[in-house]
């Protein structure tokens, strides 16, 4: 499995020219929790951010993402029009959303999401934090993606039995 944070910051290279076209700034998800694209960093402080649809990504390696040519780079307004959820930024974002059971018990806040190795697959789980001190003392928690959940503006609501599915994970000091 891969974490979203492993993809953010990767270089995006154009296979046709060998040129670096940007850096992954964020991941964009549809309502079914499938990655639909990536946001690139803005080239200049006055330029708008750019978007690449997941179908235009040739490969996602440990050091870079590759695309065929620069023709697949689109204005990020296209992604905004689709109402996609971003992982890291924007008005609809996953990172730091609290995860709460239907009976009101907070399991933690989303620190990262786990993905299968292939880009374009669904989220398979959440990495949850209960705060800095708790992370140091007990580590973070892993919650497999529940069958049903509600993603709202202010929280992710999960079924009551999700509380039983949370496992502790070891988070290394480098992270």
C-alpha angles and dihedrals in degrees: 000000000000132000124230089236089061089064098043109091096024117135118248112219130194111227094203094057106016088232125141106238098185148299129282106257100173146349123241123213132194123222091272090058096249119139107250098176151325132256117226124213116262111264093220132016091251097046126090122247120263133226134212120197114230091241089064094056111098098190142351111211131173092266106030149002118235132212129185098237142337092264090085093062109104136184112270090234086079090059092045090053089057090057094232123176116240124212100218112016148010131068093296107049137150102206112099095008110140116243110219131178119233089257092058103260112140112221094188140279125291111260097165143348128231120228133184114256095262116078111238097044125118127268108268099190150346131247106219131199128199092194139296097286093045090048090054095045102037107010127234127301132243120217118186111225106272119232090241128026140149121227111202134173092263107026148007110240116207133182119274093250090060087083088067093050096058112111129189116246130193114244113199120228092246091068 
